[in-house]
Amino acid sequence: MELMPAVVQAVPGDNFTVYAYCSDGAVRLVDVKPLIALGGVFAPLADLNFFRDRLTILNDTVAWDITGDRDPTACVDLDADQIFAEAPIVADPLESKRAG
């Protein structure tokens, strides 16, 4: 039994959001705009192409691969605790695409 679910897939959504697919079966919608507004390490995420193209899973959470070599120490990763505490559970956006 896992103590806290892990993020197993991340799919970019509209307007700098991420659908985080979790090992417990939940899909959570993470709004990254407030973090981007902070600047600093989050500043590269303001580039929509970077945001979408470098989105991945590292360290069992939503992350952006800064260097492109999947180094878990060279990424911007989101605090999994915050994802599970703050991001709402939503319907799977890919279900409608599969059904259609």
A tleap script that builds the chain and sets N, CA, C and O, in Angstrom:
source leaprc.protein.ff14SB
mol = sequence {
  NMET GLU LEU MET PRO ALA VAL VAL GLN ALA
  VAL PRO GLY ASP ASN PHE THR VAL TYR ALA
  TYR CYS SER ASP GLY ALA VAL ARG LEU VAL
  ASP VAL LYS PRO LEU ILE ALA LEU GLY GLY
  VAL PHE ALA PRO LEU ALA ASP LEU ASN PHE
  PHE ARG ASP ARG LEU THR ILE LEU ASN ASP
  THR VAL ALA TRP ASP ILE THR GLY ASP ARG
  ASP PRO THR ALA CYS VAL ASP LEU ASP ALA
  ASP GLN ILE PHE ALA GLU ALA PRO ILE VAL
  ALA ASP PRO LEU GLU SER LYS ARG ALA CGLY
}
set mol.1.N position { 0.848 -1.187 0.000 }
set mol.1.CA position { 0.000 0.000 0.000 }
set mol.1.C position { 0.890 1.245 0.000 }
set mol.1.O position { 1.774 1.387 0.845 }
set mol.2.N position { 0.647 2.139 -0.952 }
set mol.2.CA position { 1.473 3.336 -1.009 }
set mol.2.C position { 0.938 4.398 -0.058 }
set mol.2.O position { -0.271 4.538 0.129 }
set mol.3.N position { 1.862 5.142 0.538 }
set mol.3.CA position { 1.475 6.185 1.472 }
set mol.3.C position { 0.844 7.379 0.761 }
set mol.3.O position { -0.150 7.942 1.220 }
set mol.4.N position { 1.442 7.750 -0.363 }
set mol.4.CA position { 0.902 8.846 -1.152 }
set mol.4.C position { 0.955 8.410 -2.611 }
set mol.4.O position { 1.958 7.848 -3.052 }
set mol.5.N position { -0.104 8.660 -3.356 }
set mol.5.CA position { -0.081 8.281 -4.770 }
set mol.5.C position { 1.044 9.006 -5.508 }
set mol.5.O position { 1.483 10.081 -5.102 }
set mol.6.N position { 1.485 8.407 -6.575 }
set mol.6.CA position { 2.484 9.027 -7.442 }
set mol.6.C position { 1.781 9.520 -8.698 }
set mol.6.O position { 0.730 9.003 -9.076 }
set mol.7.N position { 2.358 10.506 -9.329 }
set mol.7.CA position { 1.877 10.940 -10.637 }
set mol.7.C position { 2.534 10.019 -11.661 }
set mol.7.O position { 3.756 9.870 -11.680 }
set mol.8.N position { 1.722 9.409 -12.502 }
set mol.8.CA position { 2.246 8.440 -13.466 }
set mol.8.C position { 2.185 8.940 -14.914 }
set mol.8.O position { 2.834 8.372 -15.793 }
set mol.9.N position { 1.411 9.995 -15.162 }
set mol.9.CA position { 1.325 10.570 -16.504 }
set mol.9.C position { 0.932 12.037 -16.357 }
set mol.9.O position { 0.168 12.403 -15.464 }
set mol.10.N position { 1.463 12.862 -17.241 }
set mol.10.CA position { 1.117 14.283 -17.251 }
set mol.10.C position { 0.778 14.683 -18.681 }
set mol.10.O position { 1.535 14.408 -19.612 }
set mol.11.N position { -0.363 15.332 -18.840 }
set mol.11.CA position { -0.831 15.760 -20.156 }
set mol.11.C position { -1.091 17.266 -20.083 }
set mol.11.O position { -1.815 17.726 -19.200 }
set mol.12.N position { -0.504 18.035 -21.007 }
set mol.12.CA position { -0.763 19.471 -20.963 }
set mol.12.C position { -2.212 19.784 -21.307 }
set mol.12.O position { -2.796 19.188 -22.211 }
set mol.13.N position { -2.772 20.722 -20.574 }
set mol.13.CA position { -4.125 21.197 -20.845 }
set mol.13.C position { -4.058 22.592 -21.442 }
set mol.13.O position { -2.994 23.043 -21.867 }
set mol.14.N position { -5.173 23.260 -21.471 }
set mol.14.CA position { -5.241 24.625 -21.982 }
set mol.14.C position { -4.766 25.616 -20.925 }
set mol.14.O position { -4.860 25.358 -19.725 }
set mol.15.N position { -4.256 26.750 -21.392 }
set mol.15.CA position { -3.970 27.884 -20.524 }
set mol.15.C position { -3.049 27.527 -19.348 }
set mol.15.O position { -3.333 27.871 -18.201 }
set mol.16.N position { -1.945 26.836 -19.649 }
set mol.16.CA position { -0.917 26.496 -18.673 }
set mol.16.C position { -1.452 25.647 -17.512 }
set mol.16.O position { -1.170 25.903 -16.341 }
set mol.17.N position { -2.229 24.638 -17.881 }
set mol.17.CA position { -2.683 23.648 -16.906 }
set mol.17.C position { -2.114 22.293 -17.299 }
set mol.17.O position { -1.685 22.080 -18.433 }
set mol.18.N position { -2.121 21.387 -16.332 }
set mol.18.CA position { -1.628 20.024 -16.544 }
set mol.18.C position { -2.624 19.055 -15.928 }
set mol.18.O position { -3.068 19.242 -14.795 }
set mol.19.N position { -2.968 18.025 -16.680 }
set mol.19.CA position { -3.743 16.918 -16.131 }
set mol.19.C position { -2.749 15.916 -15.573 }
set mol.19.O position { -1.949 15.346 -16.316 }
set mol.20.N position { -2.797 15.701 -14.271 }
set mol.20.CA position { -1.894 14.774 -13.594 }
set mol.20.C position { -2.657 13.477 -13.320 }
set mol.20.O position { -3.601 13.450 -12.530 }
set mol.21.N position { -2.231 12.412 -13.985 }
set mol.21.CA position { -2.834 11.092 -13.797 }
set mol.21.C position { -2.084 10.406 -12.663 }
set mol.21.O position { -0.864 10.248 -12.718 }
set mol.22.N position { -2.823 10.001 -11.637 }
set mol.22.CA position { -2.202 9.506 -10.418 }
set mol.22.C position { -2.367 7.994 -10.279 }
set mol.22.O position { -3.287 7.397 -10.838 }
set mol.23.N position { -1.462 7.401 -9.526 }
set mol.23.CA position { -1.475 5.949 -9.355 }
set mol.23.C position { -2.704 5.453 -8.607 }
set mol.23.O position { -2.989 4.255 -8.627 }
set mol.24.N position { -3.436 6.343 -7.949 }
set mol.24.CA position { -4.669 5.937 -7.261 }
set mol.24.C position { -5.887 5.999 -8.182 }
set mol.24.O position { -7.012 5.754 -7.746 }
set mol.25.N position { -5.658 6.332 -9.471 }
set mol.25.CA position { -6.741 6.395 -10.450 }
set mol.25.C position { -7.335 7.770 -10.646 }
set mol.25.O position { -8.112 7.974 -11.579 }
set mol.26.N position { -6.994 8.717 -9.798 }
set mol.26.CA position { -7.532 10.074 -9.917 }
set mol.26.C position { -6.800 10.846 -11.006 }
set mol.26.O position { -5.623 10.612 -11.280 }
set mol.27.N position { -7.529 11.771 -11.616 }
set mol.27.CA position { -6.944 12.730 -12.543 }
set mol.27.C position { -7.116 14.091 -11.892 }
set mol.27.O position { -8.232 14.493 -11.565 }
set mol.28.N position { -6.013 14.799 -11.705 }
set mol.28.CA position { -6.053 16.103 -11.049 }
set mol.28.C position { -5.650 17.187 -12.035 }
set mol.28.O position { -4.742 16.996 -12.845 }
set mol.29.N position { -6.325 18.317 -11.963 }
set mol.29.CA position { -6.034 19.441 -12.843 }
set mol.29.C position { -5.182 20.456 -12.079 }
set mol.29.O position { -5.628 21.063 -11.105 }
set mol.30.N position { -3.951 20.621 -12.545 }
set mol.30.CA position { -2.991 21.506 -11.890 }
set mol.30.C position { -2.885 22.799 -12.693 }
set mol.30.O position { -2.559 22.773 -13.879 }
set mol.31.N position { -3.159 23.924 -12.047 }
set mol.31.CA position { -3.030 25.240 -12.670 }
set mol.31.C position { -1.633 25.768 -12.352 }
set mol.31.O position { -1.323 26.057 -11.196 }
set mol.32.N position { -0.806 25.891 -13.360 }
set mol.32.CA position { 0.596 26.273 -13.156 }
set mol.32.C position { 0.797 27.787 -13.273 }
set mol.32.O position { 1.884 28.278 -12.971 }
set mol.33.N position { -0.213 28.532 -13.699 }
set mol.33.CA position { -0.078 29.977 -13.893 }
set mol.33.C position { 0.420 30.710 -12.639 }
set mol.33.O position { 1.275 31.586 -12.774 }
set mol.34.N position { -0.063 30.405 -11.440 }
set mol.34.CA position { 0.450 31.117 -10.265 }
set mol.34.C position { 1.946 30.893 -10.035 }
set mol.34.O position { 2.643 31.788 -9.557 }
set mol.35.N position { 2.434 29.714 -10.371 }
set mol.35.CA position { 3.862 29.444 -10.218 }
set mol.35.C position { 4.669 30.199 -11.266 }
set mol.35.O position { 5.724 30.755 -10.963 }
set mol.36.N position { 4.168 30.215 -12.504 }
set mol.36.CA position { 4.848 30.950 -13.571 }
set mol.36.C position { 4.957 32.423 -13.203 }
set mol.36.O position { 5.969 33.061 -13.494 }
set mol.37.N position { 3.930 32.964 -12.570 }
set mol.37.CA position { 3.931 34.376 -12.169 }
set mol.37.C position { 5.020 34.677 -11.150 }
set mol.37.O position { 5.456 35.823 -11.034 }
set mol.38.N position { 5.464 33.674 -10.414 }
set mol.38.CA position { 6.542 33.868 -9.436 }
set mol.38.C position { 7.891 34.086 -10.108 }
set mol.38.O position { 8.796 34.671 -9.514 }
set mol.39.N position { 8.026 33.619 -11.344 }
set mol.39.CA position { 9.305 33.754 -12.042 }
set mol.39.C position { 10.330 32.794 -11.478 }
set mol.39.O position { 9.983 31.680 -11.085 }
set mol.40.N position { 11.579 33.202 -11.433 }
set mol.40.CA position { 12.645 32.358 -10.903 }
set mol.40.C position { 12.754 31.053 -11.669 }
set mol.40.O position { 12.807 31.063 -12.899 }
set mol.41.N position { 12.788 29.932 -10.967 }
set mol.41.CA position { 12.932 28.631 -11.617 }
set mol.41.C position { 11.742 28.307 -12.515 }
set mol.41.O position { 11.853 27.482 -13.421 }
set mol.42.N position { 10.602 28.955 -12.267 }
set mol.42.CA position { 9.407 28.694 -13.068 }
set mol.42.C position { 9.348 29.542 -14.340 }
set mol.42.O position { 8.479 29.314 -15.181 }
set mol.43.N position { 10.236 30.502 -14.499 }
set mol.43.CA position { 10.209 31.408 -15.647 }
set mol.43.C position { 10.222 30.685 -16.994 }
set mol.43.O position { 9.484 31.106 -17.885 }
set mol.44.N position { 11.014 29.620 -17.205 }
set mol.44.CA position { 10.998 28.950 -18.517 }
set mol.44.C position { 9.626 28.386 -18.903 }
set mol.44.O position { 9.347 28.195 -20.087 }
set mol.45.N position { 8.777 28.121 -17.915 }
set mol.45.CA position { 7.471 27.535 -18.193 }
set mol.45.C position { 6.527 28.520 -18.863 }
set mol.45.O position { 5.488 28.115 -19.385 }
set mol.46.N position { 6.866 29.804 -18.861 }
set mol.46.CA position { 6.031 30.817 -19.508 }
set mol.46.C position { 6.040 30.674 -21.027 }
set mol.46.O position { 5.141 31.176 -21.702 }
set mol.47.N position { 7.046 29.993 -21.567 }
set mol.47.CA position { 7.101 29.713 -23.006 }
set mol.47.C position { 6.211 28.502 -23.263 }
set mol.47.O position { 6.512 27.397 -22.810 }
set mol.48.N position { 5.116 28.709 -23.991 }
set mol.48.CA position { 4.127 27.641 -24.186 }
set mol.48.C position { 4.737 26.402 -24.832 }
set mol.48.O position { 4.392 25.280 -24.460 }
set mol.49.N position { 5.638 26.590 -25.796 }
set mol.49.CA position { 6.273 25.424 -26.420 }
set mol.49.C position { 7.107 24.642 -25.409 }
set mol.49.O position { 7.048 23.413 -25.375 }
set mol.50.N position { 7.872 25.338 -24.598 }
set mol.50.CA position { 8.658 24.684 -23.549 }
set mol.50.C position { 7.724 23.972 -22.572 }
set mol.50.O position { 7.952 22.822 -22.199 }
set mol.51.N position { 6.674 24.674 -22.168 }
set mol.51.CA position { 5.707 24.121 -21.217 }
set mol.51.C position { 5.159 22.785 -21.715 }
set mol.51.O position { 5.105 21.811 -20.963 }
set mol.52.N position { 4.757 22.744 -22.968 }
set mol.52.CA position { 4.151 21.531 -23.532 }
set mol.52.C position { 5.189 20.461 -23.882 }
set mol.52.O position { 4.983 19.279 -23.607 }
set mol.53.N position { 6.311 20.880 -24.492 }
set mol.53.CA position { 7.277 19.915 -25.014 }
set mol.53.C position { 8.152 19.276 -23.938 }
set mol.53.O position { 8.587 18.135 -24.095 }
set mol.54.N position { 8.409 19.983 -22.867 }
set mol.54.CA position { 9.300 19.455 -21.823 }
set mol.54.C position { 8.550 18.861 -20.635 }
set mol.54.O position { 9.169 18.385 -19.682 }
set mol.55.N position { 7.229 18.886 -20.689 }
set mol.55.CA position { 6.418 18.306 -19.619 }
set mol.55.C position { 6.661 16.800 -19.556 }
set mol.55.O position { 6.647 16.117 -20.580 }
set mol.56.N position { 6.884 16.296 -18.358 }
set mol.56.CA position { 7.178 14.875 -18.165 }
set mol.56.C position { 6.875 14.495 -16.719 }
set mol.56.O position { 6.299 15.271 -15.956 }
set mol.57.N position { 7.277 13.289 -16.372 }
set mol.57.CA position { 7.222 12.830 -14.983 }
set mol.57.C position { 8.649 12.555 -14.541 }
set mol.57.O position { 9.350 11.751 -15.156 }
set mol.58.N position { 9.068 13.203 -13.504 }
set mol.58.CA position { 10.354 12.924 -12.857 }
set mol.58.C position { 10.104 13.003 -11.359 }
set mol.58.O position { 9.293 13.808 -10.902 }
set mol.59.N position { 10.786 12.183 -10.608 }
set mol.59.CA position { 10.634 12.176 -9.150 }
set mol.59.C position { 9.194 11.887 -8.729 }
set mol.59.O position { 8.733 12.384 -7.702 }
set mol.60.N position { 8.484 11.078 -9.527 }
set mol.60.CA position { 7.095 10.678 -9.252 }
set mol.60.C position { 6.109 11.837 -9.215 }
set mol.60.O position { 5.082 11.761 -8.541 }
set mol.61.N position { 6.419 12.908 -9.939 }
set mol.61.CA position { 5.516 14.048 -9.962 }
set mol.61.C position { 5.616 14.768 -11.302 }
set mol.61.O position { 6.455 14.436 -12.140 }
set mol.62.N position { 4.755 15.749 -11.488 }
set mol.62.CA position { 4.772 16.584 -12.691 }
set mol.62.C position { 6.086 17.356 -12.708 }
set mol.62.O position { 6.488 17.947 -11.706 }
set mol.63.N position { 6.752 17.341 -13.872 }
set mol.63.CA position { 8.042 18.024 -13.976 }
set mol.63.C position { 8.271 18.514 -15.394 }
set mol.63.O position { 7.600 18.091 -16.335 }
set mol.64.N position { 9.232 19.413 -15.526 }
set mol.64.CA position { 9.689 19.881 -16.821 }
set mol.64.C position { 11.186 19.600 -16.886 }
set mol.64.O position { 11.954 20.018 -16.018 }
set mol.65.N position { 11.576 18.890 -17.923 }
set mol.65.CA position { 12.954 18.477 -18.144 }
set mol.65.C position { 13.737 19.663 -18.716 }
set mol.65.O position { 13.654 19.940 -19.913 }
set mol.66.N position { 14.478 20.348 -17.886 }
set mol.66.CA position { 15.177 21.572 -18.281 }
set mol.66.C position { 16.278 21.290 -19.298 }
set mol.66.O position { 16.392 22.002 -20.296 }
set mol.67.N position { 17.087 20.264 -19.059 }
set mol.67.CA position { 18.257 20.007 -19.903 }
set mol.67.C position { 17.950 19.090 -21.078 }
set mol.67.O position { 18.736 19.023 -22.023 }
set mol.68.N position { 16.830 18.384 -21.041 }
set mol.68.CA position { 16.488 17.463 -22.119 }
set mol.68.C position { 17.097 16.086 -21.973 }
set mol.68.O position { 16.939 15.251 -22.864 }
set mol.69.N position { 17.791 15.821 -20.874 }
set mol.69.CA position { 18.420 14.503 -20.707 }
set mol.69.C position { 17.799 13.673 -19.578 }
set mol.69.O position { 18.394 12.701 -19.112 }
set mol.70.N position { 16.607 14.064 -19.147 }
set mol.70.CA position { 15.840 13.342 -18.120 }
set mol.70.C position { 16.606 13.174 -16.806 }
set mol.70.O position { 16.450 12.172 -16.109 }
set mol.71.N position { 17.419 14.149 -16.485 }
set mol.71.CA position { 18.153 14.153 -15.221 }
set mol.71.C position { 17.201 14.630 -14.124 }
set mol.71.O position { 16.749 15.774 -14.156 }
set mol.72.N position { 16.891 13.762 -13.152 }
set mol.72.CA position { 15.932 14.157 -12.113 }
set mol.72.C position { 16.432 15.275 -11.203 }
set mol.72.O position { 15.662 15.817 -10.409 }
set mol.73.N position { 17.717 15.626 -11.310 }
set mol.73.CA position { 18.228 16.743 -10.521 }
set mol.73.C position { 18.258 18.038 -11.324 }
set mol.73.O position { 18.544 19.102 -10.775 }
set mol.74.N position { 17.963 17.955 -12.633 }
set mol.74.CA position { 17.977 19.138 -13.494 }
set mol.74.C position { 16.594 19.341 -14.093 }
set mol.74.O position { 16.419 19.369 -15.311 }
set mol.75.N position { 15.626 19.480 -13.212 }
set mol.75.CA position { 14.248 19.660 -13.668 }
set mol.75.C position { 13.547 20.646 -12.754 }
set mol.75.O position { 14.021 20.964 -11.664 }
set mol.76.N position { 12.422 21.113 -13.222 }
set mol.76.CA position { 11.508 21.868 -12.364 }
set mol.76.C position { 10.373 20.905 -12.084 }
set mol.76.O position { 9.596 20.569 -12.977 }
set mol.77.N position { 10.283 20.464 -10.837 }
set mol.77.CA position { 9.215 19.533 -10.495 }
set mol.77.C position { 8.315 20.143 -9.433 }
set mol.77.O position { 8.753 20.922 -8.586 }
set mol.78.N position { 7.052 19.767 -9.504 }
set mol.78.CA position { 6.056 20.299 -8.573 }
set mol.78.C position { 5.982 19.429 -7.334 }
set mol.78.O position { 6.176 18.215 -7.399 }
set mol.79.N position { 5.706 20.050 -6.226 }
set mol.79.CA position { 5.572 19.345 -4.958 }
set mol.79.C position { 4.341 18.438 -5.029 }
set mol.79.O position { 3.211 18.914 -5.137 }
set mol.80.N position { 4.575 17.139 -4.966 }
set mol.80.CA position { 3.468 16.178 -5.055 }
set mol.80.C position { 2.453 16.393 -3.939 }
set mol.80.O position { 1.253 16.230 -4.158 }
set mol.81.N position { 2.915 16.756 -2.749 }
set mol.81.CA position { 1.988 17.017 -1.641 }
set mol.81.C position { 0.984 18.109 -2.015 }
set mol.81.O position { -0.203 18.003 -1.705 }
set mol.82.N position { 1.466 19.150 -2.679 }
set mol.82.CA position { 0.568 20.240 -3.067 }
set mol.82.C position { -0.398 19.793 -4.149 }
set mol.82.O position { -1.566 20.183 -4.137 }
set mol.83.N position { 0.072 18.981 -5.083 }
set mol.83.CA position { -0.828 18.484 -6.126 }
set mol.83.C position { -1.987 17.728 -5.486 }
set mol.83.O position { -3.145 17.951 -5.838 }
set mol.84.N position { -1.678 16.837 -4.549 }
set mol.84.CA position { -2.725 16.021 -3.944 }
set mol.84.C position { -3.582 16.801 -2.953 }
set mol.84.O position { -4.730 16.429 -2.708 }
set mol.85.N position { -3.050 17.863 -2.385 }
set mol.85.CA position { -3.819 18.656 -1.432 }
set mol.85.C position { -4.648 19.749 -2.101 }
set mol.85.O position { -5.721 20.102 -1.612 }
set mol.86.N position { -4.150 20.290 -3.227 }
set mol.86.CA position { -4.777 21.486 -3.788 }
set mol.86.C position { -5.423 21.306 -5.154 }
set mol.86.O position { -6.411 21.977 -5.452 }
set mol.87.N position { -4.899 20.426 -5.986 }
set mol.87.CA position { -5.427 20.300 -7.343 }
set mol.87.C position { -6.706 19.467 -7.323 }
set mol.87.O position { -6.718 18.359 -6.787 }
set mol.88.N position { -7.772 19.992 -7.899 }
set mol.88.CA position { -9.047 19.261 -7.868 }
set mol.88.C position { -9.014 18.013 -8.758 }
set mol.88.O position { -8.322 17.961 -9.775 }
set mol.89.N position { -9.783 17.022 -8.336 }
set mol.89.CA position { -9.980 15.832 -9.159 }
set mol.89.C position { -10.991 16.185 -10.242 }
set mol.89.O position { -12.037 16.769 -9.962 }
set mol.90.N position { -10.667 15.824 -11.481 }
set mol.90.CA position { -11.511 16.143 -12.628 }
set mol.90.C position { -11.751 14.886 -13.458 }
set mol.90.O position { -11.106 13.857 -13.258 }
set mol.91.N position { -12.687 14.992 -14.388 }
set mol.91.CA position { -12.933 13.898 -15.328 }
set mol.91.C position { -11.736 13.770 -16.260 }
set mol.91.O position { -11.078 14.762 -16.574 }
set mol.92.N position { -11.462 12.573 -16.692 }
set mol.92.CA position { -10.351 12.294 -17.598 }
set mol.92.C position { -10.641 12.932 -18.960 }
set mol.92.O position { -11.586 12.519 -19.632 }
set mol.93.N position { -9.853 13.931 -19.387 }
set mol.93.CA position { -10.128 14.583 -20.667 }
set mol.93.C position { -9.861 13.670 -21.857 }
set mol.93.O position { -10.370 13.918 -22.950 }
set mol.94.N position { -9.081 12.632 -21.664 }
set mol.94.CA position { -8.788 11.713 -22.759 }
set mol.94.C position { -9.919 10.714 -23.007 }
set mol.94.O position { -9.979 10.105 -24.076 }
set mol.95.N position { -10.807 10.540 -22.043 }
set mol.95.CA position { -11.930 9.610 -22.209 }
set mol.95.C position { -12.826 10.029 -23.364 }
set mol.95.O position { -13.272 9.185 -24.141 }
set mol.96.N position { -13.093 11.327 -23.484 }
set mol.96.CA position { -13.963 11.795 -24.571 }
set mol.96.C position { -13.295 11.586 -25.927 }
set mol.96.O position { -13.977 11.338 -26.921 }
set mol.97.N position { -11.969 11.683 -25.977 }
set mol.97.CA position { -11.251 11.463 -27.227 }
set mol.97.C position { -11.253 9.979 -27.596 }
set mol.97.O position { -11.320 9.635 -28.777 }
set mol.98.N position { -11.180 9.105 -26.602 }
set mol.98.CA position { -11.203 7.672 -26.856 }
set mol.98.C position { -12.583 7.231 -27.322 }
set mol.98.O position { -12.705 6.374 -28.197 }
set mol.99.N position { -13.633 7.825 -26.730 }
set mol.99.CA position { -15.005 7.435 -27.040 }
set mol.99.C position { -15.424 7.934 -28.425 }
set mol.99.O position { -16.283 7.331 -29.070 }
set mol.100.N position { -14.824 9.025 -28.876 }
set mol.100.CA position { -15.248 9.658 -30.126 }
set mol.100.C position { -14.645 9.115 -31.319 }
set mol.100.O position { -14.934 9.578 -32.423 }
savepdb mol mol.pdb
quit
